[in-house]
């Protein structure tokens, strides 16, 4: 499955969740449901996967934890905030480069309309 096909599924799942539950819950709730729904669709999903940073050929375990990585190709960074900060997209792009994923979605469940809360970030796709 391509990155774009995976993203289509992820957007559909986010839409279904937001339609049923709306904005305002903790991020952890949206994480758990996204994980469940994506796996229910037969996708391999890693949850809060630690991603190290390599510096001078030394693996440093101080990188980050990816919210969700779908099929090793798509990073989903989930938020539940009133407004996404500009730095969140930059962070997602850095995460993508560290994992060598070419596509990421920043999904903010805090928006009134989920379509306004989804940002697509691309790196060499």
N, C-alpha and C positions, 0 to 999 in steps of 0.2 A: 504494500500500500504506500502511496506517495505521501509526502508531507502535507500537500494540499488536501488530499482525501482525509487524512487524519484530522486536520484542522476543521474540515467541514463537520465531521462527527463531533468533535469537541465543542464547536459552536452550537450545534444542535442540542447537545447535552446541557450546556450552560443555559440555553434558552429554556429548556424544559424545567430545569431546576428553578430558575428565576421566576418563571411563570407560576409555578406551584407555591414557592416559598416567599418570593419577593426579596427586596433588599433588607438589610439590617441585622442579619445574623452574624455570628462570629465567623471568621475565615475558616476556622477548623471544621465547622459544619459543612461549608461548601466544599472543602478539600475532601472530606470523607464521602460525601455524596458523589462528587465527580469521580473519585477513585472507584467507587462501587459501580456506577453507571458505565464507565469506560470498560471496566473489566467484564461487566455483564454483556457487553457487545463483543467480547472475545479479544480485546486488545491487551497487550502486555504493558502494564503501567507500573513504574517505579515511583514510590511515594517518599518524599523528603530524602532523596538520595544524596549522600554526601559527595561533593565534587571537590577534589583537592586542586591546589594551584601548584604548578611545576615551576620552580625557579632555580636556575643554575643546576639543572638536572637533579634537583632535590624535590621530592614530593612533600609538599606542606599540607597538612591536614587542616588548614585554616581557611579553606575556600568558602564554600557555601553549601546549603542544602537546597536542592531543586524541589520545588513544590511537587510537580508531577512531570515525569518524562514518559511520553507515549511512544512505544515501539522503538525507543532509542533514537527517534527522529524529531520529535516535537516537544518543546518545553512549554508547559503551562504554568504561568505565574499568576496566582489567584490573590485578589485583594477584596476587602469589604470595607471600603473607605468612602467618605463623602466625595473626595476628589483625588485622582491619581496625580502624583507629583511627576515632574519631568524626569527626575532621576530614576524612576521605576523602569521606564523604557530603556534607559542607558544601562541599568543593572541587568535587565533581561538580555540585552545584546551581549554584554560581557559574559553572562552565564552561557549563552549560546556558543560563544567562541571557545570557552573552556571545555564544553562538552562536545564541540564540533557539530552541534545541531544547526541546521540552516534556517529553521523556522521556529518562531515562538509566538505565543499568544499571551497578552496581558489581559486578564479578565477581571473586571471590577464589578462584583456583585452588589456594590453599594449604590450603583446608579438606579434611577427610577426606571429607565428602559435599558435592558441588557445590551441592545445594539449600540448604545452610547458608551458602554463600558468595555467594549472589546477592541483592543489594539493589536494589529498584526505587525510583528517585527521580523525582518528578513535579513539574512546574512549569506550572501553568495549562493542563493537558490536559483 
